[in-house]
Structures are given as structure tokens and as C-alpha cells.
């Protein structure tokens, strides 16, 4: 991977070097020629595409206007039905409605409409009398299907009856979409269409809708046993979408494919017949009697005539290529410089590899050296214990008079040896920070705190845990080492004026875990806060063999190695507060990936 990277760098450097050797005049000529070529070709292509787009959009708009015109014409027929009803003071008979429909000449005058019918509004309490009234002409007449609404809208007449007989008696209130359109027509007094429905006279799967025009009891309708202003019913017309659009628009004269949708429901789709990507597409949304229809158009018949722009581009690029070959031939003198850059890059790569190997060897040496140094130190500590045991066998009077200075020297040797052992251990830990990748895993906050206190001789009840986080996903070994150093530091620096009290508070935000450790020790002067993080620095006397001077330094290096931060503040009276902000795994992984 390193060699590939060097190769990529070399290639990029070579290209840049060759380019940089060309004069400003050469590049100016080449750029101007290229810009002129591309601009001329682009302008020619844009003009051709604009002409084709205008033709396509114009064809789509004409289709929409034709649909709007035809739907307005259908409403005229519906209004004619309402006028015919108002022309008589009684309900029209079956024969009268048939005569009216025949005069409309639906099939010839209104292609696409499946029929024209009459639906009456009745209360459920009037259902029996309604059935008796219309069973005179049609004994089998019954409103269907059953439902629980108090208001019924059964269709009593529909023409042509032969192809719509199944719709006679159909109650428009039985189904939500039909009933919703009827209610809207009633409240607005205007013609409404339903959302897409399955017409009872159509084959399953065919989309359709109903056109409803309401009529009310106003002046001349008093003999209908209704109060003035009451809804009496609807003139309705069923439409099959396929028959409607084919009847309105035809198929042979059109050169665009249509997809018609109502609230994301596809009513009519010619796109599926040609699934390939079309040259032009556009959408037009229009209101239709209380609904919003969207027409999506596509076509391959309005392709832009781009031959001229292609010819301009080809000729211009040919000229630009000739110029480029001339200029490149002048830049061959740069190859020696390129070879030199490649050699430097290879040397840099070799040096980096050697440095990485040296760092690894240094780490191995530090680990081995620490083991070799700590072994004799542990022997020295053991010898001091043997000397103390030998002195313990001497009579007390002789120890007091003759061997007391020797005991003090032995104690000093033991303390210094232990201090040296702590220093070597601290140096080894410091050198190993960041040598291994992080290994985040889920851990309970209580288990994390317990592990941090192992091998630390804390008084009972000295550590108080207050965690708002039950489970953390974190590198346990690293954070335990940091918390252990901080807790041990509070213990070692406590002045025993008050019983030791350490509070560890754990919180979190979107990106970090926060560990705040507060103690009631003597605190750190503001001028010494920065020094507290320096290597081999301790605010206790150097004779204190418990101090290596690397505790806070090690905690800081571990925290910063994972992208976190650590800071120290003093409490208002006594004590020290250390805040560790530890990044969550997502942030850490992103940082390592970026590196």
C-alpha cells in the first residue's frame, strides 16, 4: 500500500511538473481554444434541446387542456340532468330519465362516460317506503350493500341501463370514498369527483371514479316531502379511466406517454409499456372537481437535433488535441526532474519505514530493560527485610544504642529502592501508551469503578460513586488505568486533616463520557496545575517513596491518546477536582479512520 501511495504521488508530481514547464502563452492558447470549442458546442446543443423541450411541453399542456375541456363538458351534461329534475315538481320516473339520457346521446356526444344516473338522498327511517315506491317498476329493487349510516344515497336510475344494471340500487354511502365525495358535494353545492374507486360494472383492477352533481329542494321541489334547502340527491356519472382518456385523447395521434395519478394512486399508466428512460419528462398538476390530478408525461419523439453541436465539438477537440500534442512534445525535457522526485519519494518512504521499525525496537528494549532493572531492585528490598529480621534478633538495648542508625539507613535504602521500582514501572507504562488499538466493550459503571479501586488501600466508604450512566461502551483497560491513577493520586496526597472522601461522578453527552473526580485533600495551587501533569513532578517531598511523579502524566497521555481531555480545578475551600472527557467509540473510530 505504501508503494502504491508513492506511485500515485509520483504520477501526480510528474503530471504537474510536465504541465508547469509549458509557457503561459501555450496554456493560454490551448485554454482559449478549448473554451471556444466547448462553449460553441454547448450553445448549439442547448438551443436544440430547448426547442425539443418546448415542443414536448406544449404537447403535454395541450393534452391537459383537452382533458379539462372534456371534463367541463361532462359537467354540463350533469347540470342538464339537474335542470331536467328541477323542471318537474315530482320525482322523475324511470321512463322520463331514459328519455332524458337518450336525448343526451352519451356514446356519440360524450365519449368516455359510462352512463348517467340519479341517486336519491333518504333517511334510514324512510327506507321501507322508498323500496315500496321504486319496486313498482322493478320488483327486485333493493339498496345495497348494508351499512350503519343513517343517510343513504341509492342509485335509482342509470342509463344506458343494459351495461350499468348492476349499479341500480348501489348505495353511495356504503363506501368511504364515495360517501366523502357526496358529503363534499353536499357541503359545497358544487360538482365533485371521488378518489379512485372500483366501479361495480367494471372488471376487477380497473381504476374509475364517479362524478357527482348535487341538487337541493329550493323553489319548485316542495312536493318531494322535503324542507327547503334539503339535499335531494345527485346526478352521477361513472367513468372508467382507460376508456375516458382513450376516448378523450385518442391513441394514434399522440406521441407522448401519460401517467395519471390522484394522491399518489396511479389511475392510468402508459409508462409501463415503455420502461426505458425517455428523452423528455414533465409533470403538470391540476384541480379537478375537488381532487388534484397529476399528469406525468414522457416521450422519445422530441429528441434534440444535436448533430451540429457534435460536429462543432469534434472539430474543436481535434484542433485542441493537435495543439496539446505540440505542447507536450516540448515538455519532455522535464523527465529528469520527474525521475529525481520519484527517487526522493522512495527515500522518504524508506526512511519512514526505518523510523517505524526503530520505534518498535525501542519499545521492546524499554520493556526488557525495565524487567532487568526491577529484578535487582526487588532483591535490594528483600535484603533490607532480611537485615531488619537479623537486627530484630539482637537485644533491644544494643539496637537502641548501636544499631538504630543502621535501621534508619536500611529504611532509607528500602524507600529509595521502592521509589526506583515505581519510576521504572511508570516509565514502562508511559512508553506503552497508544501501542495497541482500542477495544471498546460494554461495561457496567459499578464494575468499572470496582476495577479502578483494586490494589488501592482505600478506607471504607472513602469512594462515593454517582453515575447517571448505567452501561458504558468504552476501552476498559485504558479508562481503568486512568481512574486508578487519579484515585491513587488523591489517596497519596491526602493530608489527613479530614477523613478521606473521594466522589466520582459519571455523565455523558452525545459524543463523550465525562468522569469528574473530586476529593477533600489540600488541593493544588493554581500556579502548580500545569506542573502537576509534567513528568517526574510531585508536589510532595522527594523523600516520599510512594510518589513516582508519573501518575497524572500517565493519565493525561492515555486520555489524550484516545482523543480525550483532562483538566484540574480547585474547589472553593479544600480539595481538587479532575475532569476527564472520554470520546465515545463512534467519535474515536472516525478520528482513527481519518488519521
N, C-alpha and C positions, 0 to 999 in steps of 0.2 A: 504493500500500500504506500509506503514511503517513497519507493522508487517511482510509482505511478504519479504520485503528487509532484515529485521533482520533474518528471517528464512533462506534466501539464504546465508547470511553472515555466519550464524551459521553452515549450512551444509558444506560450503566450508572450514570453520575453522576446523570442525570435521574431514573431509577427510584429510586435511593437517596434523592434529595432529596425526591421526592414522598412516599415512604414515611416519611421522618423527620418530615414535617410533621404526620402523624397523631398524635393523643394516645395515651398509654399505655392509657387506658381503651378507646379504639376498637379498638386492636390486641388487647387482652385479650379483648374480647367476640368479635371475629372468630376469634381462635385457639381459644378455648374451644368455640365453635360448630363449627368445622371438626374439632377433635379429637373431639368427641362424635359428630359425623356419621360420621367415618371409623371410629372405634372400634366404634360400633354395627353399621355395615355389615360391618366385618371380623369381628366376633364371630359375626354371623349366618352369614356365608359360611364361616367356619372350622367351625362346628358342622355345616353341611350337607355340607361336604367330608369331615369326619371320619366322618360316618355313611356316606357313599358309600364311603369308603376301607375302613371296617370290613367292609362288605358284600362288597366286592371281595376283600379279603384272606381273609375267611372262605371265599369260594367257591374261591379258589386253594388254601388249606390242605386243604379237603375233597377236592379233586382229587388232591393229593399223597397224602393218607391212603388214598384209594381205590386208587391205583397201588401203594402199599406193601402194602396188604392183598392185592391180587391177586397181586403177586409172591411174597408169603409163601405164598399158596395154591398157586402153581405149584411152589414148592419142596417143598410137602407131597407133590405128585404125584411129584416126583423122589425124595423119601425113600421113597415107597411102592415105587418101582422098585427101590431098593437093598434094601429089606426083602424084596421078592419074590426077588431074586437070592440073598440070604442064606438064604432058606427051602429051598433045594435045594443038595445038596453038589456038584453038577456044573454046568457052564455051561448056561444055559437054551437051548432050541432056538428055531428060528425060529417054530414054531407056538406054543410057550409064551409067547414075547414078544408075539405077535399077540393071543393070548388075554388076556394081562395088559392090553395097551393098549385092547382093546375094552371091557373092564370099566371102564376109567377114563372112557370116553365123553368123549373130549377135546373134540370140537366143541361139545357141549352144556354140559359142566361147566367147561371151561377155555377160554373164548373168547379168541382172540388167540394161542394157542400153535399153532405149525405142525405139531408132531409130537413124539414122544418116542422116543429111540433109545438104543442100547447101543454104547459104544466100549470096546475092549479095549486094555490096555497090553501090548505084546510087544517083546522084543528083536529086533534085526535078524537075529540068528542063528536065531531061531525063525520067520522069515518064511515059508519054504517049507512047513514043517509046518502053519503057520497057514492058508496058502492051501489046502492039501490038505484040511484039516478043514472049511472052510466052502464049498469048491467042490462038496461032496456035494449040498447043496440048491440051490446057484446056481453052475453050471459057469463062468460068465463072471466070477466074483468075483475081483477083484484090488485091493489097497490102492493108492491113487493120491493125489496125484501123487508122483513120486520126489523124494527129498531125501537129505541126507547124515547126518541124525541117527541115533544108534544106537537110540533109543527111538521106537516107532511107536504111534499111537493111532487105528487104523482103526475106522470105524463099521461094525458087522456087521449090526445090525438097526435099522430105523426104521419106525415106524407113525404114521399111515397110510402104507403103502408106495407107493401109487399116485402121490401127489403129492410124495413125497420120494425116489423111487427113485434119482435122480441122486446123492444123498448117501451111498448104500451103497458102502462101500469108501473113502470120503473119509478121509484121514489127517489128524487134527487137529494133528499135529506139523509139517506141511509149511509152515505159515504162522505168522509171529511172534506175532500177536495171539492166535490160538487156542492156540498152544503155551504162551505166557506165562500165560494163564488156567488151562490144565491144570496147569502147574507150581505155580501158587499154590494151586489146589485140592488138589493132592497134598501140598504142604508144610503147609497149614493144616488139612486134613481137612474143610473147610467148602465149601459151595456157592459157586461163583464164576461171574461172567459175563465174557465177553470184551469188549474195546474194540469200537467199531463195526466191523462187517465186512460183506462182500457174501456173502450166503448163496448156495450153488450152485443152489438151487431157485428163487431169485427173479430178477426181471428186473434187468439192469444199472442201477446208480444207486439202487437201493432199499437203505436202511440196515437192518441187522439185527444180532443178536448171538446167542451161544449161552449157555445156562445149563448148567453142569457140576456134577454132584454125584459125588464120588469114592467108591469102595468098595474095601476092602482085605481081604487074606487074614488072618483072625484065628482064629476057632474052627473053624467048620464048612466052611471053604473049602480044606481040605488037599488035596482031590482035584483042584485046579486046577494041580497041579505048581508051587506057589509057596511060598516061605518065609513064615513067619508075619509079618504086618505089611507084606508087599509090596503095592504098588498093583496092583490087578487091572484097573481101568478106570473108566469114568464112565457114569452115566446122563445123557444130554444131551437138550436140547430147543432147537430153533431158533425164533427169534422174528423176525418182520417188524415193525418199529417201527410202521408205519402201521396194520397190522392189529391190533397189540397195543393201542395207545391208543384206536383207534376201538372195538375190541371191549370194552375195559375201561370207557371213559368214555362211549361213545355220542357222537353229534354234535348231536342235536336239542335235548337238554335243557341243553346247556352254553351260557353266554353270555360265556365268556372264550376268547380265542385262546391257544394254547400253543406255545411253542418249547422243545424239549428238547435239551440239549447234554451231551456227555460229553467232558471235557477240551478244550473249545473246538471240538469237532466237532459240528455240528448233526445230530441224529438225526431230529427231527420238527419241522416248521415250518408253523404256520398264520398266522404274521405276514405272510408274503409275499403272502397273499391279500388283505390289507388294509394297504397300505403307508402310509396316512395316520397321523398322530400320534394315539395313543389318549389318552383322558382319564386312565386309570389303568394303571400298570405296576408289577409287583413280581417279585422273584426268590426262589426257595426252592431250596436245595441240600441233597441227602440222599445218604447212602451206600447203595448197592445192591450187595450181594454182591461186595465188593472194589472197586467202582468208585464214582465220585462223579458223580451226575447233577444237573444244574441245570435247573430248570423256570423259564422266563420267561413271565409272564402279562401280557396286555393286554386292555383291554375299553373299549367305549364305552357299555355298558349300565348303568353305575353313576355316571352324571353327577350332580353335586351339584345339588340344587334351590336355585338362588340367586336366585329371583325376589324373595323377601322382602328379602334383603340389597341387591339392586339398587334396589328401591323406597325403602329407607331412605336409600341413598346419593344417589339422585336428589333426593329431597325435601330432604335436608340441604344438598346443594350448591346447590339453588335458593335456600334461605334465606341461605346464606353469600354467594351471588352478589348478592343484594339488598343485604345489609349492605356488601359491598365497593363496590358502585356508590355507595352513600350516602357511604362514607368517601372514595372517590376524588374525588367531586364537591367535597368540602371541601378537597382538596389542590391545586386548580387555581391557587391564588394563588402557588404555587412556580414557575410557569413563567418569571417574570422572572429568578429566581435561576439556573434552568437555562440560559437564554439567555446569562447572564453567564459561566457556567462554560464554555460552548461557545466563547465569544469568547476566553477566557483560553487554552483548549487550542489554538485555532487560532494564537494569537500565539506560544505556546510552540513549536508545530511550525515556524512561520516563522523563529523565532529559531534553532532547531536547524539548519534548512537553511542559513541565512545563515552560521552558525558553521562548518559543514562546507565551504561554499564558500570562506570566508576561510582555513581551514586549507590547502585545496588551493592557493589563490593564494599563500599564504606559502611553501609548499614549492617552487612554481615560481620564486618570487622568490629563495629561498635558492640554488637550483641555478644560476639565471642570474647572481646576484651572485658566487657562488664562481668561475664561469668568468671573469667580468670581472676579479676581483681576482687570480686566479692568473696571468693572462696578463702583466701588468706585473711580477709577481714573477719569473716566468721570464726576462723581459727584463733585470731587475736582475742575476740570477745570470749571464746571458750577458755583460753589461757587465763584471762583475768578472773573468770569464775573459779578456776582451779586454785589460783593464788589466794582468793578470798577464802576458799574452803581450807587451804593449808593454814592460813592465819587464824581461822576460827578455832583450830586445834591448839593454838598457843594460849597459855594462861592470860586472863583478861588484863592483869596488871602489866604484863610485858607488852601487850598490844597497845595499851594506853600510853605507856612511857616510850616505847621504842618503835613500834610498827604503825602507829597512827599516821604518820606522814606517808608511809608506804601504801596504806589503804587509800589515802586520798589520791596518790599517783595512779594506783590501779583503777580507781573510779574514773579518773580523767582519761586514761587510755581507753577504757570501755566506751565512754561517751563519744570520744573522738572517732573510734572505730565505727560505732553505730551511725554517727553523722556521715562518715565517708560512705558507708553502705547505702544510706538514704540518698546521698548525692548521686552515686553510681546508678541506683535504681531509677531515680528521677531523670537522669540523662538518657538512659536507655528508653524509657517511656517517651521522652520528648522526641528522640530520634525516630521512633517508630510511628509517630502520629502521621496519618494520611497515607501510610504504606499499603493499606488494604482498602478495597472498595467498601462502601456502606452496605449494610444488610438490614434494612428496616423490617420489623416484625411487630405484630400486635402484642401489647403487654399491658396488664392492669397497673394503674397508678400506684396502688398499695404494694404490689410486688416489686415495682421499680424502686420505691422508697426503701423497702426492706433490704433489697440487694445493695443499695447505696450505703447502708449502715453496717454491713458486715465487716468484721475485723476492726471496728472502731469502738473503743471503750466509752460509749456514751452513758451518762447517768440515766436512770429510769425516768421516763416522762420528759426527757430534755427535748426530744424532737416532736414537734406538732405538725401533722400533715393536714393541709386544707386544699383539696383538689376539686376543681369544677369539671375535670375530665376523668371519665371512668376508665377508658381504654385509649392508649396512645399507639400509633404506628410509628416506630422510631428505632434507630440503631441502639439496642440496649447496651452493648459493651461500652460504646463511647459516652453516652449520657450518664451511665452509672459511674464511670471513671471521673467525669466532671463533677457530679454531685458529691461523690466520695471525697474528692479533693476539697470542695467548698465546706462540707460538714466537718472534715478533719481540721481544716484551717480555723473554723470557728471554735472548735474544741481546744486546739493548741494555743490560741491567742486569748482564751478567756482568762480574766483576771481574778475570778472567784469572789468578787465583791458581792454579787448576787448569784443564786443558783443558775446554772447554765440553762438557757431557753433558746431553742432554735425553731423557727417557724418556716416551713416550706409550703409555698402556695403555687399551685399549678393551674394555669388557664390556657386558653387557646383563642386564636382568631383564624381568619381564612387561610393564612399562609404559614403561621408559626405556632409552636408551643412556647409558652413563657413559664420559666421557673424562677420564682422570686424567693430567695433565702435570706431571712432576717434573723439576727442574733442580738443578744443583750450584752455583748462584750464591750471593750473600751472604745471601739470604733477606730477609724483611720482618719488622720488629719487630711484635709483637702489637698495639701501640698504633697502628700505622700501617695495619693491614689494612683497616679501613673506609675510611680516607682514600684508599687505593690505587684505589678504584672511583669516586672523585669526579672530576668534570670538571676538566680543566686542572691535574691534580695529578700531579707526578712526584717520585720520591724521589731523582732525580739533579739536579745543579746546573742552574739555568735556562739557563746558557750552553751546555749540551749540546743542539745544534740537532737532534739525532736524535729528541728527545722532544717529542711534541705534548701529552702529558698526557691523551689521549683513548683510548688503546689498551684498557686494562682497562674503562673506562667504556663504550666501544662494544661490547666483548664481553659485558658484563653486560646492556646494553639489548637486544642481539639475542637473547640466551638467554632473557631474561625475556619478550620479545615473543612467543615461541612457547610459553610456559608452563613453561619450564625454570628451572634454578637454577645459580648459580656460586658457589663458595666458595674461600677461600685458607687454607691451613695451612702452618706452617713444619715442616721436617724436624727431626730431633733434633739434628743438628750444623749442617750447612750446607744451603742450598737452600730452594726454595719448591715447594709442591705446590698445584696448582689443579685442582679437580674440577668438571666440567661435567655436569649431569644433563639430558639432552635427551629430551623426551617422544616416544614412538613415534607414527606417524601416526594410529592409532585414537584414542588419548587426545586428540591435538591436534584432530582433526576433531570429536569430541564436544564439546570445550571451545568451539570456534568455533560449532558449531550451537547450543549453549546460550546463547552470547552474542547 
